[in-house]
Amino acid sequence: MAKKTVASLQKGEGRTYSKVIKMVKSPKTGAYIFEEEMVPNEKVNEKLAK
C-alpha cells in the first residue's frame, strides 16, 4: 500500500518544491534552532542567502 502513496506524491506539482532547512542562532538564548520551509525550486538560493 505504501508504494501507491509514494507514487502519487511524485506526480504533478510535488517536484517543483524543495524543503529548506536552515540553522539559525536564537538571539535570546544563543542556542541554535532549525527553520524548515517548503520553497519553490526557483527561490531556494534566494531563501538561503538571507
ModelCIF file with pLDDT and N, C-alpha, C, O atoms, coordinates in Angstrom:
data_MODEL
#
_entry.id   MODEL 
#
_entity.id                         1 
_entity.type                       polymer 
_entity.pdbx_number_of_molecules   1 
#
_entity_poly.entity_id                      1 
_entity_poly.type                           'polypeptide(L)' 
_entity_poly.nstd_linkage                   no 
_entity_poly.nstd_monomer                   no 
_entity_poly.pdbx_seq_one_letter_code       MAKKTVASLQKGEGRTYSKVIKMVKSPKTGAYIFEEEMVPNEKVNEKLAK 
_entity_poly.pdbx_seq_one_letter_code_can   MAKKTVASLQKGEGRTYSKVIKMVKSPKTGAYIFEEEMVPNEKVNEKLAK 
_entity_poly.pdbx_strand_id                 A 
#
loop_
_entity_poly_seq.entity_id 
_entity_poly_seq.num 
_entity_poly_seq.mon_id 
_entity_poly_seq.hetero 
1 1  MET n 
1 2  ALA n 
1 3  LYS n 
1 4  LYS n 
1 5  THR n 
1 6  VAL n 
1 7  ALA n 
1 8  SER n 
1 9  LEU n 
1 10 GLN n 
1 11 LYS n 
1 12 GLY n 
1 13 GLU n 
1 14 GLY n 
1 15 ARG n 
1 16 THR n 
1 17 TYR n 
1 18 SER n 
1 19 LYS n 
1 20 VAL n 
1 21 ILE n 
1 22 LYS n 
1 23 MET n 
1 24 VAL n 
1 25 LYS n 
1 26 SER n 
1 27 PRO n 
1 28 LYS n 
1 29 THR n 
1 30 GLY n 
1 31 ALA n 
1 32 TYR n 
1 33 ILE n 
1 34 PHE n 
1 35 GLU n 
1 36 GLU n 
1 37 GLU n 
1 38 MET n 
1 39 VAL n 
1 40 PRO n 
1 41 ASN n 
1 42 GLU n 
1 43 LYS n 
1 44 VAL n 
1 45 ASN n 
1 46 GLU n 
1 47 LYS n 
1 48 LEU n 
1 49 ALA n 
1 50 LYS n 
#
_struct_asym.id          A 
_struct_asym.entity_id   1 
#
loop_
_ma_qa_metric.id 
_ma_qa_metric.mode 
_ma_qa_metric.name 
_ma_qa_metric.software_group_id 
_ma_qa_metric.type 
1 global pLDDT . pLDDT 
2 local  pLDDT . pLDDT 
#
_ma_qa_metric_global.metric_id      1 
_ma_qa_metric_global.metric_value   79.06 
_ma_qa_metric_global.model_id       1 
_ma_qa_metric_global.ordinal_id     1 
#
loop_
_ma_qa_metric_local.label_asym_id 
_ma_qa_metric_local.label_comp_id 
_ma_qa_metric_local.label_seq_id 
_ma_qa_metric_local.metric_id 
_ma_qa_metric_local.metric_value 
_ma_qa_metric_local.model_id 
_ma_qa_metric_local.ordinal_id 
A MET 1  2 48.00 1 1  
A ALA 2  2 54.00 1 2  
A LYS 3  2 55.00 1 3  
A LYS 4  2 53.00 1 4  
A THR 5  2 52.00 1 5  
A VAL 6  2 54.00 1 6  
A ALA 7  2 54.00 1 7  
A SER 8  2 53.00 1 8  
A LEU 9  2 54.00 1 9  
A GLN 10 2 56.00 1 10 
A LYS 11 2 59.00 1 11 
A GLY 12 2 61.00 1 12 
A GLU 13 2 59.00 1 13 
A GLY 14 2 55.00 1 14 
A ARG 15 2 76.00 1 15 
A THR 16 2 86.00 1 16 
A TYR 17 2 88.00 1 17 
A SER 18 2 88.00 1 18 
A LYS 19 2 90.00 1 19 
A VAL 20 2 90.00 1 20 
A ILE 21 2 91.00 1 21 
A LYS 22 2 89.00 1 22 
A MET 23 2 91.00 1 23 
A VAL 24 2 91.00 1 24 
A LYS 25 2 93.00 1 25 
A SER 26 2 91.00 1 26 
A PRO 27 2 91.00 1 27 
A LYS 28 2 92.00 1 28 
A THR 29 2 93.00 1 29 
A GLY 30 2 92.00 1 30 
A ALA 31 2 96.00 1 31 
A TYR 32 2 95.00 1 32 
A ILE 33 2 93.00 1 33 
A PHE 34 2 93.00 1 34 
A GLU 35 2 90.00 1 35 
A GLU 36 2 92.00 1 36 
A GLU 37 2 90.00 1 37 
A MET 38 2 90.00 1 38 
A VAL 39 2 88.00 1 39 
A PRO 40 2 89.00 1 40 
A ASN 41 2 89.00 1 41 
A GLU 42 2 89.00 1 42 
A LYS 43 2 87.00 1 43 
A VAL 44 2 86.00 1 44 
A ASN 45 2 87.00 1 45 
A GLU 46 2 87.00 1 46 
A LYS 47 2 82.00 1 47 
A LEU 48 2 79.00 1 48 
A ALA 49 2 82.00 1 49 
A LYS 50 2 70.00 1 50 
#
loop_
_atom_site.group_PDB 
_atom_site.id 
_atom_site.type_symbol 
_atom_site.label_atom_id 
_atom_site.label_alt_id 
_atom_site.label_comp_id 
_atom_site.label_asym_id 
_atom_site.label_entity_id 
_atom_site.label_seq_id 
_atom_site.pdbx_PDB_ins_code 
_atom_site.Cartn_x 
_atom_site.Cartn_y 
_atom_site.Cartn_z 
_atom_site.occupancy 
_atom_site.B_iso_or_equiv 
_atom_site.pdbx_formal_charge 
_atom_site.auth_seq_id 
_atom_site.auth_comp_id 
_atom_site.auth_asym_id 
_atom_site.auth_atom_id 
_atom_site.pdbx_PDB_model_num 
ATOM 1   N N  . MET A 1 1  ? 0.805  -1.200 0.000   1.00 48.00 ? 1  MET A N  1 
ATOM 2   C CA . MET A 1 1  ? 0.000  0.000  0.000   1.00 48.00 ? 1  MET A CA 1 
ATOM 3   C C  . MET A 1 1  ? 0.847  1.263  0.000   1.00 48.00 ? 1  MET A C  1 
ATOM 4   O O  . MET A 1 1  ? 0.442  2.279  -0.565  1.00 48.00 ? 1  MET A O  1 
ATOM 5   N N  . ALA A 1 2  ? 1.992  1.214  0.612   1.00 54.00 ? 2  ALA A N  1 
ATOM 6   C CA . ALA A 1 2  ? 2.846  2.400  0.679   1.00 54.00 ? 2  ALA A CA 1 
ATOM 7   C C  . ALA A 1 2  ? 3.334  2.814  -0.705  1.00 54.00 ? 2  ALA A C  1 
ATOM 8   O O  . ALA A 1 2  ? 3.527  4.001  -0.967  1.00 54.00 ? 2  ALA A O  1 
ATOM 9   N N  . LYS A 1 3  ? 3.530  1.856  -1.576  1.00 55.00 ? 3  LYS A N  1 
ATOM 10  C CA . LYS A 1 3  ? 4.013  2.181  -2.915  1.00 55.00 ? 3  LYS A CA 1 
ATOM 11  C C  . LYS A 1 3  ? 3.035  3.082  -3.642  1.00 55.00 ? 3  LYS A C  1 
ATOM 12  O O  . LYS A 1 3  ? 3.450  3.996  -4.355  1.00 55.00 ? 3  LYS A O  1 
ATOM 13  N N  . LYS A 1 4  ? 1.753  2.845  -3.477  1.00 53.00 ? 4  LYS A N  1 
ATOM 14  C CA . LYS A 1 4  ? 0.752  3.656  -4.149  1.00 53.00 ? 4  LYS A CA 1 
ATOM 15  C C  . LYS A 1 4  ? 0.815  5.104  -3.659  1.00 53.00 ? 4  LYS A C  1 
ATOM 16  O O  . LYS A 1 4  ? 0.705  6.033  -4.460  1.00 53.00 ? 4  LYS A O  1 
ATOM 17  N N  . THR A 1 5  ? 0.991  5.301  -2.355  1.00 52.00 ? 5  THR A N  1 
ATOM 18  C CA . THR A 1 5  ? 1.087  6.642  -1.790  1.00 52.00 ? 5  THR A CA 1 
ATOM 19  C C  . THR A 1 5  ? 2.324  7.356  -2.304  1.00 52.00 ? 5  THR A C  1 
ATOM 20  O O  . THR A 1 5  ? 2.244  8.516  -2.709  1.00 52.00 ? 5  THR A O  1 
ATOM 21  N N  . VAL A 1 6  ? 3.459  6.687  -2.295  1.00 54.00 ? 6  VAL A N  1 
ATOM 22  C CA . VAL A 1 6  ? 4.707  7.291  -2.752  1.00 54.00 ? 6  VAL A CA 1 
ATOM 23  C C  . VAL A 1 6  ? 4.620  7.651  -4.225  1.00 54.00 ? 6  VAL A C  1 
ATOM 24  O O  . VAL A 1 6  ? 5.076  8.721  -4.629  1.00 54.00 ? 6  VAL A O  1 
ATOM 25  N N  . ALA A 1 7  ? 4.048  6.786  -5.020  1.00 54.00 ? 7  ALA A N  1 
ATOM 26  C CA . ALA A 1 7  ? 3.933  7.047  -6.449  1.00 54.00 ? 7  ALA A CA 1 
ATOM 27  C C  . ALA A 1 7  ? 3.037  8.242  -6.709  1.00 54.00 ? 7  ALA A C  1 
ATOM 28  O O  . ALA A 1 7  ? 3.308  9.019  -7.624  1.00 54.00 ? 7  ALA A O  1 
ATOM 29  N N  . SER A 1 8  ? 1.985  8.413  -5.936  1.00 53.00 ? 8  SER A N  1 
ATOM 30  C CA . SER A 1 8  ? 1.087  9.536  -6.175  1.00 53.00 ? 8  SER A CA 1 
ATOM 31  C C  . SER A 1 8  ? 1.731  10.858 -5.771  1.00 53.00 ? 8  SER A C  1 
ATOM 32  O O  . SER A 1 8  ? 1.382  11.900 -6.326  1.00 53.00 ? 8  SER A O  1 
ATOM 33  N N  . LEU A 1 9  ? 2.667  10.843 -4.814  1.00 54.00 ? 9  LEU A N  1 
ATOM 34  C CA . LEU A 1 9  ? 3.335  12.078 -4.408  1.00 54.00 ? 9  LEU A CA 1 
ATOM 35  C C  . LEU A 1 9  ? 4.357  12.542 -5.445  1.00 54.00 ? 9  LEU A C  1 
ATOM 36  O O  . LEU A 1 9  ? 4.700  13.724 -5.479  1.00 54.00 ? 9  LEU A O  1 
ATOM 37  N N  . GLN A 1 10 ? 4.844  11.647 -6.280  1.00 56.00 ? 10 GLN A N  1 
ATOM 38  C CA . GLN A 1 10 ? 5.861  12.007 -7.252  1.00 56.00 ? 10 GLN A CA 1 
ATOM 39  C C  . GLN A 1 10 ? 5.283  12.559 -8.545  1.00 56.00 ? 10 GLN A C  1 
ATOM 40  O O  . GLN A 1 10 ? 6.041  12.944 -9.436  1.00 56.00 ? 10 GLN A O  1 
ATOM 41  N N  . LYS A 1 11 ? 3.990  12.608 -8.669  1.00 59.00 ? 11 LYS A N  1 
ATOM 42  C CA . LYS A 1 11 ? 3.371  13.119 -9.889  1.00 59.00 ? 11 LYS A CA 1 
ATOM 43  C C  . LYS A 1 11 ? 3.008  14.589 -9.712  1.00 59.00 ? 11 LYS A C  1 
ATOM 44  O O  . LYS A 1 11 ? 2.735  15.044 -8.601  1.00 59.00 ? 11 LYS A O  1 
ATOM 45  N N  . GLY A 1 12 ? 3.007  15.313 -10.801 1.00 61.00 ? 12 GLY A N  1 
ATOM 46  C CA . GLY A 1 12 ? 2.484  16.677 -10.795 1.00 61.00 ? 12 GLY A CA 1 
ATOM 47  C C  . GLY A 1 12 ? 3.389  17.701 -10.130 1.00 61.00 ? 12 GLY A C  1 
ATOM 48  O O  . GLY A 1 12 ? 4.582  17.773 -10.425 1.00 61.00 ? 12 GLY A O  1 
ATOM 49  N N  . GLU A 1 13 ? 2.816  18.493 -9.231  1.00 59.00 ? 13 GLU A N  1 
ATOM 50  C CA . GLU A 1 13 ? 3.482  19.662 -8.665  1.00 59.00 ? 13 GLU A CA 1 
ATOM 51  C C  . GLU A 1 13 ? 4.475  19.351 -7.554  1.00 59.00 ? 13 GLU A C  1 
ATOM 52  O O  . GLU A 1 13 ? 5.177  20.257 -7.103  1.00 59.00 ? 13 GLU A O  1 
ATOM 53  N N  . GLY A 1 14 ? 4.559  18.137 -7.106  1.00 55.00 ? 14 GLY A N  1 
ATOM 54  C CA . GLY A 1 14 ? 5.424  17.798 -5.980  1.00 55.00 ? 14 GLY A CA 1 
ATOM 55  C C  . GLY A 1 14 ? 6.894  18.075 -6.208  1.00 55.00 ? 14 GLY A C  1 
ATOM 56  O O  . GLY A 1 14 ? 7.613  18.365 -5.253  1.00 55.00 ? 14 GLY A O  1 
ATOM 57  N N  . ARG A 1 15 ? 7.354  17.997 -7.412  1.00 76.00 ? 15 ARG A N  1 
ATOM 58  C CA . ARG A 1 15 ? 8.780  18.158 -7.700  1.00 76.00 ? 15 ARG A CA 1 
ATOM 59  C C  . ARG A 1 15 ? 9.196  19.617 -7.855  1.00 76.00 ? 15 ARG A C  1 
ATOM 60  O O  . ARG A 1 15 ? 10.391 19.895 -7.955  1.00 76.00 ? 15 ARG A O  1 
ATOM 61  N N  . THR A 1 16 ? 8.267  20.543 -7.878  1.00 86.00 ? 16 THR A N  1 
ATOM 62  C CA . THR A 1 16 ? 8.618  21.941 -8.071  1.00 86.00 ? 16 THR A CA 1 
ATOM 63  C C  . THR A 1 16 ? 8.966  22.634 -6.765  1.00 86.00 ? 16 THR A C  1 
ATOM 64  O O  . THR A 1 16 ? 9.332  23.809 -6.773  1.00 86.00 ? 16 THR A O  1 
ATOM 65  N N  . TYR A 1 17 ? 8.861  21.927 -5.637  1.00 88.00 ? 17 TYR A N  1 
ATOM 66  C CA . TYR A 1 17 ? 9.171  22.494 -4.327  1.00 88.00 ? 17 TYR A CA 1 
ATOM 67  C C  . TYR A 1 17 ? 10.298 21.717 -3.669  1.00 88.00 ? 17 TYR A C  1 
ATOM 68  O O  . TYR A 1 17 ? 10.456 20.515 -3.884  1.00 88.00 ? 17 TYR A O  1 
ATOM 69  N N  . SER A 1 18 ? 11.086 22.434 -2.855  1.00 88.00 ? 18 SER A N  1 
ATOM 70  C CA . SER A 1 18 ? 12.152 21.816 -2.081  1.00 88.00 ? 18 SER A CA 1 
ATOM 71  C C  . SER A 1 18 ? 11.990 22.200 -0.625  1.00 88.00 ? 18 SER A C  1 
ATOM 72  O O  . SER A 1 18 ? 11.498 23.285 -0.313  1.00 88.00 ? 18 SER A O  1 
ATOM 73  N N  . LYS A 1 19 ? 12.400 21.320 0.258   1.00 90.00 ? 19 LYS A N  1 
ATOM 74  C CA . LYS A 1 19 ? 12.349 21.612 1.683   1.00 90.00 ? 19 LYS A CA 1 
ATOM 75  C C  . LYS A 1 19 ? 13.684 22.226 2.087   1.00 90.00 ? 19 LYS A C  1 
ATOM 76  O O  . LYS A 1 19 ? 14.733 21.600 1.940   1.00 90.00 ? 19 LYS A O  1 
ATOM 77  N N  . VAL A 1 20 ? 13.638 23.457 2.598   1.00 90.00 ? 20 VAL A N  1 
ATOM 78  C CA . VAL A 1 20 ? 14.837 24.172 3.009   1.00 90.00 ? 20 VAL A CA 1 
ATOM 79  C C  . VAL A 1 20 ? 14.919 24.119 4.529   1.00 90.00 ? 20 VAL A C  1 
ATOM 80  O O  . VAL A 1 20 ? 13.990 24.537 5.221   1.00 90.00 ? 20 VAL A O  1 
ATOM 81  N N  . ILE A 1 21 ? 16.021 23.610 5.041   1.00 91.00 ? 21 ILE A N  1 
ATOM 82  C CA . ILE A 1 21 ? 16.257 23.558 6.482   1.00 91.00 ? 21 ILE A CA 1 
ATOM 83  C C  . ILE A 1 21 ? 17.459 24.445 6.774   1.00 91.00 ? 21 ILE A C  1 
ATOM 84  O O  . ILE A 1 21 ? 18.558 24.202 6.278   1.00 91.00 ? 21 ILE A O  1 
ATOM 85  N N  . LYS A 1 22 ? 17.239 25.475 7.582   1.00 89.00 ? 22 LYS A N  1 
ATOM 86  C CA . LYS A 1 22 ? 18.281 26.448 7.860   1.00 89.00 ? 22 LYS A CA 1 
ATOM 87  C C  . LYS A 1 22 ? 18.543 26.505 9.362   1.00 89.00 ? 22 LYS A C  1 
ATOM 88  O O  . LYS A 1 22 ? 17.596 26.555 10.148  1.00 89.00 ? 22 LYS A O  1 
ATOM 89  N N  . MET A 1 23 ? 19.798 26.498 9.769   1.00 91.00 ? 23 MET A N  1 
ATOM 90  C CA . MET A 1 23 ? 20.157 26.587 11.179  1.00 91.00 ? 23 MET A CA 1 
ATOM 91  C C  . MET A 1 23 ? 20.363 28.057 11.533  1.00 91.00 ? 23 MET A C  1 
ATOM 92  O O  . MET A 1 23 ? 21.160 28.749 10.900  1.00 91.00 ? 23 MET A O  1 
ATOM 93  N N  . VAL A 1 24 ? 19.637 28.530 12.552  1.00 91.00 ? 24 VAL A N  1 
ATOM 94  C CA . VAL A 1 24 ? 19.667 29.934 12.938  1.00 91.00 ? 24 VAL A CA 1 
ATOM 95  C C  . VAL A 1 24 ? 19.953 30.030 14.430  1.00 91.00 ? 24 VAL A C  1 
ATOM 96  O O  . VAL A 1 24 ? 19.423 29.248 15.220  1.00 91.00 ? 24 VAL A O  1 
ATOM 97  N N  . LYS A 1 25 ? 20.781 30.978 14.811  1.00 93.00 ? 25 LYS A N  1 
ATOM 98  C CA . LYS A 1 25 ? 21.097 31.168 16.220  1.00 93.00 ? 25 LYS A CA 1 
ATOM 99  C C  . LYS A 1 25 ? 20.053 32.075 16.859  1.00 93.00 ? 25 LYS A C  1 
ATOM 100 O O  . LYS A 1 25 ? 19.766 33.159 16.350  1.00 93.00 ? 25 LYS A O  1 
ATOM 101 N N  . SER A 1 26 ? 19.488 31.628 17.972  1.00 91.00 ? 26 SER A N  1 
ATOM 102 C CA . SER A 1 26 ? 18.459 32.389 18.674  1.00 91.00 ? 26 SER A CA 1 
ATOM 103 C C  . SER A 1 26 ? 19.094 33.580 19.387  1.00 91.00 ? 26 SER A C  1 
ATOM 104 O O  . SER A 1 26 ? 20.081 33.407 20.101  1.00 91.00 ? 26 SER A O  1 
ATOM 105 N N  . PRO A 1 27 ? 18.548 34.787 19.211  1.00 91.00 ? 27 PRO A N  1 
ATOM 106 C CA . PRO A 1 27 ? 19.128 35.950 19.881  1.00 91.00 ? 27 PRO A CA 1 
ATOM 107 C C  . PRO A 1 27 ? 18.913 35.935 21.405  1.00 91.00 ? 27 PRO A C  1 
ATOM 108 O O  . PRO A 1 27 ? 19.715 36.507 22.144  1.00 91.00 ? 27 PRO A O  1 
ATOM 109 N N  . LYS A 1 28 ? 17.854 35.297 21.872  1.00 92.00 ? 28 LYS A N  1 
ATOM 110 C CA . LYS A 1 28 ? 17.568 35.250 23.312  1.00 92.00 ? 28 LYS A CA 1 
ATOM 111 C C  . LYS A 1 28 ? 18.505 34.307 24.058  1.00 92.00 ? 28 LYS A C  1 
ATOM 112 O O  . LYS A 1 28 ? 19.190 34.713 24.996  1.00 92.00 ? 28 LYS A O  1 
ATOM 113 N N  . THR A 1 29 ? 18.529 33.042 23.632  1.00 93.00 ? 29 THR A N  1 
ATOM 114 C CA . THR A 1 29 ? 19.251 32.013 24.383  1.00 93.00 ? 29 THR A CA 1 
ATOM 115 C C  . THR A 1 29 ? 20.631 31.715 23.829  1.00 93.00 ? 29 THR A C  1 
ATOM 116 O O  . THR A 1 29 ? 21.481 31.193 24.551  1.00 93.00 ? 29 THR A O  1 
ATOM 117 N N  . GLY A 1 30 ? 20.870 32.029 22.583  1.00 92.00 ? 30 GLY A N  1 
ATOM 118 C CA . GLY A 1 30 ? 22.148 31.706 21.962  1.00 92.00 ? 30 GLY A CA 1 
ATOM 119 C C  . GLY A 1 30 ? 22.196 30.289 21.418  1.00 92.00 ? 30 GLY A C  1 
ATOM 120 O O  . GLY A 1 30 ? 23.198 29.880 20.831  1.00 92.00 ? 30 GLY A O  1 
ATOM 121 N N  . ALA A 1 31 ? 21.112 29.533 21.610  1.00 96.00 ? 31 ALA A N  1 
ATOM 122 C CA . ALA A 1 31 ? 21.047 28.165 21.101  1.00 96.00 ? 31 ALA A CA 1 
ATOM 123 C C  . ALA A 1 31 ? 20.679 28.194 19.618  1.00 96.00 ? 31 ALA A C  1 
ATOM 124 O O  . ALA A 1 31 ? 20.088 29.155 19.126  1.00 96.00 ? 31 ALA A O  1 
ATOM 125 N N  . TYR A 1 32 ? 21.036 27.140 18.935  1.00 95.00 ? 32 TYR A N  1 
ATOM 126 C CA . TYR A 1 32 ? 20.700 27.040 17.519  1.00 95.00 ? 32 TYR A CA 1 
ATOM 127 C C  . TYR A 1 32 ? 19.357 26.346 17.355  1.00 95.00 ? 32 TYR A C  1 
ATOM 128 O O  . TYR A 1 32 ? 19.061 25.363 18.035  1.00 95.00 ? 32 TYR A O  1 
ATOM 129 N N  . ILE A 1 33 ? 18.545 26.876 16.436  1.00 93.00 ? 33 ILE A N  1 
ATOM 130 C CA . ILE A 1 33 ? 17.258 26.276 16.104  1.00 93.00 ? 33 ILE A CA 1 
ATOM 131 C C  . ILE A 1 33 ? 17.227 26.027 14.610  1.00 93.00 ? 33 ILE A C  1 
ATOM 132 O O  . ILE A 1 33 ? 17.971 26.647 13.850  1.00 93.00 ? 33 ILE A O  1 
ATOM 133 N N  . PHE A 1 34 ? 16.374 25.130 14.200  1.00 93.00 ? 34 PHE A N  1 
ATOM 134 C CA . PHE A 1 34 ? 16.248 24.792 12.786  1.00 93.00 ? 34 PHE A CA 1 
ATOM 135 C C  . PHE A 1 34 ? 14.923 25.316 12.258  1.00 93.00 ? 34 PHE A C  1 
ATOM 136 O O  . PHE A 1 34 ? 13.867 25.051 12.833  1.00 93.00 ? 34 PHE A O  1 
ATOM 137 N N  . GLU A 1 35 ? 14.983 26.057 11.166  1.00 90.00 ? 35 GLU A N  1 
ATOM 138 C CA . GLU A 1 35 ? 13.782 26.551 10.500  1.00 90.00 ? 35 GLU A CA 1 
ATOM 139 C C  . GLU A 1 35 ? 13.579 25.728 9.236   1.00 90.00 ? 35 GLU A C  1 
ATOM 140 O O  . GLU A 1 35 ? 14.471 25.635 8.394   1.00 90.00 ? 35 GLU A O  1 
ATOM 141 N N  . GLU A 1 36 ? 12.394 25.130 9.111   1.00 92.00 ? 36 GLU A N  1 
ATOM 142 C CA . GLU A 1 36 ? 12.072 24.319 7.939   1.00 92.00 ? 36 GLU A CA 1 
ATOM 143 C C  . GLU A 1 36 ? 10.974 25.013 7.147   1.00 92.00 ? 36 GLU A C  1 
ATOM 144 O O  . GLU A 1 36 ? 10.026 25.554 7.717   1.00 92.00 ? 36 GLU A O  1 
ATOM 145 N N  . GLU A 1 37 ? 11.115 24.989 5.821   1.00 90.00 ? 37 GLU A N  1 
ATOM 146 C CA . GLU A 1 37 ? 10.134 25.657 4.974   1.00 90.00 ? 37 GLU A CA 1 
ATOM 147 C C  . GLU A 1 37 ? 10.117 25.011 3.592   1.00 90.00 ? 37 GLU A C  1 
ATOM 148 O O  . GLU A 1 37 ? 11.160 24.625 3.065   1.00 90.00 ? 37 GLU A O  1 
ATOM 149 N N  . MET A 1 38 ? 8.937  24.898 3.017   1.00 90.00 ? 38 MET A N  1 
ATOM 150 C CA . MET A 1 38 ? 8.800  24.414 1.648   1.00 90.00 ? 38 MET A CA 1 
ATOM 151 C C  . MET A 1 38 ? 8.872  25.627 0.715   1.00 90.00 ? 38 MET A C  1 
ATOM 152 O O  . MET A 1 38 ? 8.091  26.569 0.851   1.00 90.00 ? 38 MET A O  1 
ATOM 153 N N  . VAL A 1 39 ? 9.810  25.595 -0.227  1.00 88.00 ? 39 VAL A N  1 
ATOM 154 C CA . VAL A 1 39 ? 10.087 26.735 -1.099  1.00 88.00 ? 39 VAL A CA 1 
ATOM 155 C C  . VAL A 1 39 ? 10.105 26.260 -2.543  1.00 88.00 ? 39 VAL A C  1 
ATOM 156 O O  . VAL A 1 39 ? 10.601 25.168 -2.821  1.00 88.00 ? 39 VAL A O  1 
ATOM 157 N N  . PRO A 1 40 ? 9.570  27.061 -3.477  1.00 89.00 ? 40 PRO A N  1 
ATOM 158 C CA . PRO A 1 40 ? 9.684  26.695 -4.899  1.00 89.00 ? 40 PRO A CA 1 
ATOM 159 C C  . PRO A 1 40 ? 11.160 26.596 -5.298  1.00 89.00 ? 40 PRO A C  1 
ATOM 160 O O  . PRO A 1 40 ? 11.998 27.323 -4.767  1.00 89.00 ? 40 PRO A O  1 
ATOM 161 N N  . ASN A 1 41 ? 11.469 25.707 -6.220  1.00 89.00 ? 41 ASN A N  1 
ATOM 162 C CA . ASN A 1 41 ? 12.852 25.465 -6.615  1.00 89.00 ? 41 ASN A CA 1 
ATOM 163 C C  . ASN A 1 41 ? 13.571 26.727 -7.085  1.00 89.00 ? 41 ASN A C  1 
ATOM 164 O O  . ASN A 1 41 ? 14.777 26.860 -6.876  1.00 89.00 ? 41 ASN A O  1 
ATOM 165 N N  . GLU A 1 42 ? 12.859 27.643 -7.708  1.00 89.00 ? 42 GLU A N  1 
ATOM 166 C CA . GLU A 1 42 ? 13.487 28.870 -8.211  1.00 89.00 ? 42 GLU A CA 1 
ATOM 167 C C  . GLU A 1 42 ? 13.934 29.784 -7.073  1.00 89.00 ? 42 GLU A C  1 
ATOM 168 O O  . GLU A 1 42 ? 14.832 30.601 -7.275  1.00 89.00 ? 42 GLU A O  1 
ATOM 169 N N  . LYS A 1 43 ? 13.350 29.677 -5.904  1.00 87.00 ? 43 LYS A N  1 
ATOM 170 C CA . LYS A 1 43 ? 13.626 30.595 -4.798  1.00 87.00 ? 43 LYS A CA 1 
ATOM 171 C C  . LYS A 1 43 ? 14.561 30.021 -3.729  1.00 87.00 ? 43 LYS A C  1 
ATOM 172 O O  . LYS A 1 43 ? 14.789 30.663 -2.704  1.00 87.00 ? 43 LYS A O  1 
ATOM 173 N N  . VAL A 1 44 ? 15.102 28.825 -3.955  1.00 86.00 ? 44 VAL A N  1 
ATOM 174 C CA . VAL A 1 44 ? 15.923 28.171 -2.935  1.00 86.00 ? 44 VAL A CA 1 
ATOM 175 C C  . VAL A 1 44 ? 17.171 28.988 -2.624  1.00 86.00 ? 44 VAL A C  1 
ATOM 176 O O  . VAL A 1 44 ? 17.451 29.247 -1.454  1.00 86.00 ? 44 VAL A O  1 
ATOM 177 N N  . ASN A 1 45 ? 17.924 29.401 -3.634  1.00 87.00 ? 45 ASN A N  1 
ATOM 178 C CA . ASN A 1 45 ? 19.151 30.156 -3.399  1.00 87.00 ? 45 ASN A CA 1 
ATOM 179 C C  . ASN A 1 45 ? 18.861 31.503 -2.749  1.00 87.00 ? 45 ASN A C  1 
ATOM 180 O O  . ASN A 1 45 ? 19.628 31.966 -1.905  1.00 87.00 ? 45 ASN A O  1 
ATOM 181 N N  . GLU A 1 46 ? 17.760 32.128 -3.140  1.00 87.00 ? 46 GLU A N  1 
ATOM 182 C CA . GLU A 1 46 ? 17.371 33.404 -2.562  1.00 87.00 ? 46 GLU A CA 1 
ATOM 183 C C  . GLU A 1 46 ? 17.050 33.241 -1.071  1.00 87.00 ? 46 GLU A C  1 
ATOM 184 O O  . GLU A 1 46 ? 17.429 34.085 -0.259  1.00 87.00 ? 46 GLU A O  1 
ATOM 185 N N  . LYS A 1 47 ? 16.365 32.177 -0.717  1.00 82.00 ? 47 LYS A N  1 
ATOM 186 C CA . LYS A 1 47 ? 15.984 31.925 0.674   1.00 82.00 ? 47 LYS A CA 1 
ATOM 187 C C  . LYS A 1 47 ? 17.218 31.625 1.530   1.00 82.00 ? 47 LYS A C  1 
ATOM 188 O O  . LYS A 1 47 ? 17.297 32.080 2.671   1.00 82.00 ? 47 LYS A O  1 
ATOM 189 N N  . LEU A 1 48 ? 18.170 30.877 1.003   1.00 79.00 ? 48 LEU A N  1 
ATOM 190 C CA . LEU A 1 48 ? 19.367 30.528 1.765   1.00 79.00 ? 48 LEU A CA 1 
ATOM 191 C C  . LEU A 1 48 ? 20.314 31.715 1.929   1.00 79.00 ? 48 LEU A C  1 
ATOM 192 O O  . LEU A 1 48 ? 21.118 31.730 2.861   1.00 79.00 ? 48 LEU A O  1 
ATOM 193 N N  . ALA A 1 49 ? 20.238 32.691 1.061   1.00 82.00 ? 49 ALA A N  1 
ATOM 194 C CA . ALA A 1 49 ? 21.131 33.844 1.130   1.00 82.00 ? 49 ALA A CA 1 
ATOM 195 C C  . ALA A 1 49 ? 20.760 34.787 2.271   1.00 82.00 ? 49 ALA A C  1 
ATOM 196 O O  . ALA A 1 49 ? 21.601 35.564 2.723   1.00 82.00 ? 49 ALA A O  1 
ATOM 197 N N  . LYS A 1 50 ? 19.534 34.732 2.734   1.00 70.00 ? 50 LYS A N  1 
ATOM 198 C CA . LYS A 1 50 ? 19.093 35.652 3.809   1.00 70.00 ? 50 LYS A CA 1 
ATOM 199 C C  . LYS A 1 50 ? 19.679 35.273 5.134   1.00 70.00 ? 50 LYS A C  1 
ATOM 200 O O  . LYS A 1 50 ? 19.414 35.934 6.138   1.00 70.00 ? 50 LYS A O  1 
#
